[in-house]
Amino acid sequence: MKWFKHLLVFVLLASLLPQLAMAQQAIFDRNTTVSPRINEDGTVTFSLYAPEAKRVQITSDCLPADSFCVKGKLNYRDGVRDMVRTGDFWVFKTQPLKPEFYYYWYTVDGVKTNDPLNAFKVRDVANIMDYFLIGEASSNPYVTSDVPHGTVARVWYPSKQAGFNRRMTVYTPAGYEEGKQKYPVLYLLHGMGGDEEAWIATGRAAEIFDNLIASGKAVPMIVVMPNGNISQQAAPGEAPGLPKQPSFNLPKTMEGSFEEAFPEIKEFIEGHYRTINDKSHRAIAGLSMGGFHSQVISANHPDWFKYVGLFSAAIVDGQRQKSNLKMYGHFDDKLKKQFADKNLYYWMAIGRTDFLYDMNKIYREGLDKMGYKYTYMETDGGHIWRNWRVYLTEFAQKLFK
């Protein structure tokens, strides 16, 4: 009987070998698959292991934008494409891509998910995205280069206006800690729902300034990135107490409180860093809501900033100007005083398909009517980080020269 038991065990093992081999192969395939894979021809291949899925899609700014209509007006969003089943994997291959910072995510049977094979994630408000870069440092200003690097610090400052300490991010150029030199300052503001991490993370601000300064294209400067939501102490997960989830619509948004409290930020920076404290060595710029803040703060303090940058900016409208909020009242008079300085460098940029394009066009027409000089840049694309990184790269090269 013993020989029969051995024979039975042998037969059972033999019957299981194909299944075990298949299981081991699946595990091997998952462990050896690279996603995203950057191919030599500039194309990118994405792979997701999802053997039970019925439909898998990829959403990315590396794909041609999809159009849609809202109240009869054409809008654009990140491209969405179906992936193709290949065995237990779902695969998608792009066309050749230009050097850039790209983000993406998957939708599996209607459920958004990130790429488990990609360790690199970035948060934009509450949206967690995978990302990858195309190109070497020589062709892509968002790639970390082998150059002297600045320091990125998270700094807390007291705010009497808010009633609590608040957090901001400060970039100091390479050599700041070892030297005694004083530096000009750029105040760089984020958009609605963002925070003091936005420009450093999705905006790649540290990489941009490291590369521009090292190549001699930009003057060494301090870059201050505050939290523009006055109701927040800090970015989600960084404030005292239990972590709170990110939110796009926060209290006290674009109603004057942050603009009124901005002098506290300037005072803290000039009291704690080696700064050149005159108008010619100060700049302010921002994207979307941050552009709105830059427009308002610079107009209310015409003696503070020689350089002003509005990136896809929301614009102070007539309703706000007629309100009782002092930061927005008599705005035309404030602009007149600001533009009386013939050395003012006022820089505006926006994408042709940005939903704020018409608002910016009306504002530029008003400036033209008054004879106010400004510099304007128009690009393809809409209200997207890809444009804002380009705008920052261009604007930074104009400063303090």
C-alpha positions in Angstrom: 0.0 0.0 0.0 2.9 2.3 0.7 3.9 2.3 -3.0 0.3 3.2 -3.9 0.4 6.3 -1.7 3.7 7.4 -3.2 2.2 6.9 -6.7 -0.9 8.9 -5.7 1.2 11.8 -4.4 3.3 11.8 -7.6 0.2 11.9 -9.8 -1.3 14.8 -7.8 2.0 16.8 -7.9 2.3 16.1 -11.6 -1.2 17.4 -12.2 -0.5 20.6 -10.2 2.7 21.4 -11.9 1.2 23.3 -14.9 -0.9 25.4 -12.5 2.1 26.1 -10.2 4.2 27.1 -13.2 1.5 29.4 -14.5 1.1 31.0 -11.0 4.9 31.4 -10.7 5.0 32.9 -14.2 2.3 35.4 -13.3 4.1 36.5 -10.2 7.3 36.7 -12.2 5.6 38.8 -14.9 4.2 41.2 -12.3 7.6 41.5 -10.5 9.5 42.2 -13.7 7.1 44.5 -15.5 8.1 48.1 -15.6 5.4 50.8 -15.8 5.7 53.4 -17.2 8.5 52.2 -19.5 10.3 55.0 -21.3 11.2 53.7 -24.8 14.2 54.8 -26.8 11.9 56.4 -29.5 10.3 58.6 -26.9 7.1 56.6 -26.6 5.9 55.4 -23.2 4.3 52.0 -22.4 2.0 51.7 -19.4 1.1 48.2 -18.0 -1.4 47.3 -15.3 -2.0 43.8 -13.9 -5.8 43.4 -13.7 -6.8 39.9 -14.9 -10.5 40.3 -13.7 -11.1 43.8 -15.1 -13.6 44.3 -17.9 -12.4 47.8 -19.0 -9.3 49.8 -18.1 -8.6 53.4 -19.1 -5.7 55.8 -18.7 -6.1 59.5 -18.0 -3.0 61.7 -18.6 -1.8 65.1 -19.7 0.6 63.3 -22.1 -2.5 62.4 -24.3 -4.3 64.8 -26.6 -6.8 66.8 -24.6 -10.5 65.8 -24.8 -13.1 68.5 -25.4 -16.5 68.9 -23.8 -19.1 71.7 -23.6 -20.4 73.5 -20.5 -23.3 75.9 -21.2 -22.4 76.0 -24.8 -18.8 76.8 -24.2 -16.0 74.5 -25.3 -13.7 73.3 -22.5 -10.8 70.8 -22.4 -9.6 68.2 -20.0 -6.8 65.6 -19.8 -7.0 62.9 -22.5 -8.6 59.6 -21.7 -7.9 56.4 -23.7 -8.8 52.7 -23.4 -6.0 50.3 -22.6 -5.7 47.0 -24.4 -5.9 43.6 -22.7 -2.7 41.5 -23.2 -3.1 38.3 -21.2 -3.6 39.4 -17.5 -2.2 42.8 -18.2 -3.7 46.0 -19.7 -1.3 47.9 -21.9 -1.2 51.4 -23.6 1.5 52.9 -25.7 1.8 56.6 -26.4 3.0 58.5 -29.4 6.6 59.9 -29.0 6.5 62.6 -26.3 8.5 65.8 -25.9 10.7 66.3 -22.8 8.2 67.2 -20.0 6.8 66.3 -16.6 3.7 64.2 -17.2 1.1 62.8 -14.8 -1.5 60.0 -15.2 -3.8 57.6 -13.4 -6.0 54.5 -14.3 -9.7 53.9 -14.2 -10.5 50.2 -13.7 -14.2 49.3 -14.3 -15.2 52.9 -13.3 -12.9 53.1 -10.2 -9.9 55.5 -10.2 -6.7 53.9 -9.2 -3.0 54.7 -9.2 -0.2 52.7 -10.8 1.1 50.1 -8.3 4.3 49.8 -10.3 5.2 53.5 -10.1 6.6 54.7 -6.9 6.5 58.4 -7.9 3.3 60.2 -6.9 2.2 63.8 -6.6 -0.8 65.5 -5.0 -2.7 68.3 -6.7 -5.4 69.4 -4.1 -7.1 66.0 -3.4 -6.0 64.3 -6.6 -3.2 61.8 -6.2 -1.4 61.2 -9.6 1.5 59.1 -10.8 4.1 61.0 -12.7 7.1 60.4 -15.0 9.6 62.6 -16.8 10.8 62.5 -20.4 14.2 63.8 -21.4 17.6 64.4 -19.8 18.5 67.4 -17.7 19.9 69.2 -20.7 16.5 69.2 -22.5 14.1 69.2 -19.5 14.3 71.9 -16.9 12.2 69.9 -14.5 14.7 67.1 -14.1 17.1 67.1 -11.1 20.5 68.1 -12.5 24.0 67.6 -11.2 24.4 71.2 -10.3 24.6 73.1 -7.0 21.2 72.8 -5.2 19.3 75.2 -3.2 17.6 74.4 0.1 13.9 73.9 0.5 12.6 74.6 4.1 9.1 74.5 5.6 8.9 77.6 7.9 6.3 78.6 10.5 5.4 82.2 11.1 3.0 84.0 13.4 -0.1 85.4 11.9 -2.1 87.9 13.9 -4.6 88.2 11.1 -5.3 84.5 11.0 -5.0 84.0 14.8 -2.5 81.1 14.6 0.9 80.2 13.3 1.0 79.4 9.6 3.4 77.4 7.4 5.1 78.3 4.1 7.8 76.9 1.9 11.0 78.9 1.3 13.7 78.1 -1.3 17.1 79.6 -0.8 19.7 79.3 -3.6 22.8 77.2 -3.4 25.4 78.9 -1.2 23.0 80.8 0.9 23.9 79.0 4.2 27.6 79.5 3.8 27.6 83.2 2.6 26.7 86.6 3.8 25.2 87.9 0.5 21.7 89.4 0.4 19.2 88.3 -2.2 16.1 89.5 -4.0 12.8 87.7 -3.3 10.1 86.2 -5.4 6.8 85.6 -3.7 5.2 82.7 -5.6 1.5 81.9 -5.0 -0.5 78.8 -5.7 -4.0 78.3 -7.1 -7.4 77.6 -5.5 -7.3 74.4 -3.4 -3.5 74.3 -3.4 -1.1 75.0 -0.6 2.5 75.7 0.2 3.5 72.3 -1.3 1.9 72.9 -4.7 4.7 74.8 -6.5 7.5 72.6 -5.0 5.7 69.3 -5.9 3.7 69.6 -9.2 5.3 72.9 -10.1 8.9 71.6 -9.8 10.0 75.0 -8.6 13.2 73.9 -6.9 14.4 72.0 -10.0 13.5 75.0 -12.2 15.4 77.5 -10.0 18.4 75.2 -9.5 18.8 74.7 -13.2 18.2 78.3 -14.3 20.5 79.7 -11.6 23.3 77.1 -12.4 23.1 77.9 -16.1 23.2 81.7 -15.5 19.7 82.2 -17.0 18.3 83.4 -13.7 19.7 85.5 -10.8 20.1 83.7 -7.5 17.0 84.6 -5.5 14.9 83.5 -2.5 11.5 82.1 -3.5 8.7 82.3 -0.9 5.7 80.0 -1.4 3.1 80.7 1.3 -0.2 79.0 1.9 -2.8 81.2 0.2 -5.7 79.8 2.2 -5.9 82.1 5.2 -8.2 79.6 7.0 -5.5 76.9 6.9 -2.5 76.7 9.1 -0.7 74.4 6.7 -1.1 71.8 3.9 -3.3 68.8 4.6 -1.5 66.5 7.0 1.0 69.2 8.2 -1.2 71.3 10.5 -1.4 70.6 14.2 -3.9 68.0 15.2 -5.4 65.1 13.3 -4.9 65.2 9.5 -7.7 66.7 7.5 -8.4 65.7 3.9 -7.7 68.3 1.1 -10.6 70.4 0.0 -10.9 72.6 -3.1 -13.5 75.1 -1.6 -12.1 76.5 1.6 -13.5 79.3 3.8 -12.3 82.9 3.2 -11.2 82.2 -0.4 -10.6 85.3 -2.6 -12.5 87.6 -0.2 -9.6 89.8 0.9 -8.3 88.1 4.0 -5.2 86.6 2.6 -4.3 89.8 0.8 -4.7 91.8 4.0 -2.6 89.4 5.9 0.2 89.3 3.3 2.3 92.0 5.0 2.9 89.5 7.8 4.6 87.2 5.4 6.8 90.0 3.9 7.7 91.2 7.4 8.7 87.7 8.5 10.8 87.0 5.5 12.7 90.3 5.6 13.2 89.8 9.3 14.6 86.3 9.1 16.4 86.1 5.8 19.2 88.1 4.1 17.0 90.0 1.7 17.5 93.2 -0.3 14.6 95.2 0.9 13.6 97.6 -1.9 11.1 97.5 -4.7 13.6 96.7 -7.4 14.5 93.4 -5.6 11.0 92.2 -5.0 8.7 90.2 -7.3 5.3 88.6 -6.9 3.6 86.0 -9.1 1.0 83.3 -9.0 -1.2 80.9 -10.9 -5.0 81.2 -11.1 -6.1 82.3 -7.6 -2.4 83.1 -6.9 -2.5 85.4 -10.0 -5.5 87.1 -8.5 -3.7 87.5 -5.2 -0.6 88.9 -7.0 -2.8 91.4 -8.9 -4.5 92.6 -5.8 -1.5 92.7 -3.4 0.8 94.5 -5.9 -2.0 97.1 -6.7 -2.6 97.7 -3.0 1.2 98.1 -2.4 2.5 99.9 -5.5 5.8 100.6 -3.8 6.6 97.0 -3.0 7.1 95.1 -6.3 8.9 96.0 -9.5 8.0 92.6 -11.0 4.4 91.2 -11.2 3.5 87.9 -12.9 -0.1 86.8 -13.6 -0.2 83.1 -14.7 -3.7 82.2 -16.0 -4.9 84.6 -13.4 -8.4 85.1 -12.1 -9.0 88.8 -12.4 -10.6 91.3 -10.1 -14.1 91.8 -11.5 -16.5 94.7 -11.3 -18.6 93.1 -8.5 -15.6 92.8 -6.2 -14.6 96.4 -7.0 -18.0 97.6 -5.9 -17.9 95.6 -2.7 -17.0 97.0 0.7 -13.8 95.0 0.9 -11.0 97.5 1.0 -8.5 95.4 -0.9 -10.8 95.5 -4.0 -12.3 98.9 -3.8 -11.2 101.8 -6.0 -9.1 99.3 -8.0 -8.8 101.5 -11.1 -7.2 104.2 -9.0 -4.8 101.7 -7.5 -3.8 100.4 -10.9 -3.2 104.0 -12.1 -0.8 104.6 -9.2 0.9 101.2 -9.8 1.4 101.8 -13.5 2.7 105.3 -12.9 6.0 103.6 -12.3 7.5 103.3 -15.8 10.0 100.7 -14.6 7.2 98.3 -13.5 7.5 94.9 -15.3 4.0 93.5 -15.5 3.9 90.0 -17.1 0.8 88.1 -18.1 0.4 84.6 -19.6 -2.4 82.3 -20.4 -3.3 79.3 -22.6 -5.7 79.7 -25.6 -8.1 77.2 -24.3 -8.0 78.3 -20.7 -11.5 79.0 -19.2 -10.2 82.3 -17.9 -9.0 83.4 -21.3 -11.9 85.8 -22.0 -11.5 87.4 -18.5 -7.8 88.0 -19.1 -8.5 89.4 -22.6 -10.9 92.0 -21.2 -8.4 92.9 -18.5 -5.6 93.4 -21.1 -8.0 95.5 -23.3 -8.6 97.7 -20.2 -4.8 98.1 -19.7 -4.4 98.9 -23.4 -7.1 101.6 -23.2 -5.3 103.2 -20.3 -1.9 103.0 -22.0 -0.5 100.8 -19.3 2.5 98.7 -20.6 2.8 95.0 -19.9 4.4 91.9 -21.4 2.1 89.1 -22.7 2.7 85.4 -23.5 0.1 83.2 -25.0 0.5 79.4 -25.3 -1.5 76.3 -26.3 -3.4 74.4 -23.7 -5.7 75.4 -20.9 -5.7 75.8 -17.1 -2.9 73.2 -16.6 0.3 72.8 -14.7 2.3 72.2 -17.9 1.6 75.8 -18.8 2.3 77.2 -15.3 5.8 75.5 -15.2 6.6 77.1 -18.6 5.4 80.5 -17.3 7.5 80.3 -14.2 10.5 79.3 -16.2 10.1 82.2 -18.5 9.2 84.8 -15.8 12.1 83.8 -13.6 14.6 84.7 -16.3 13.3 88.3 -16.5 13.7 89.1 -12.8 16.2 91.4 -11.1 18.3 92.2 -14.2 
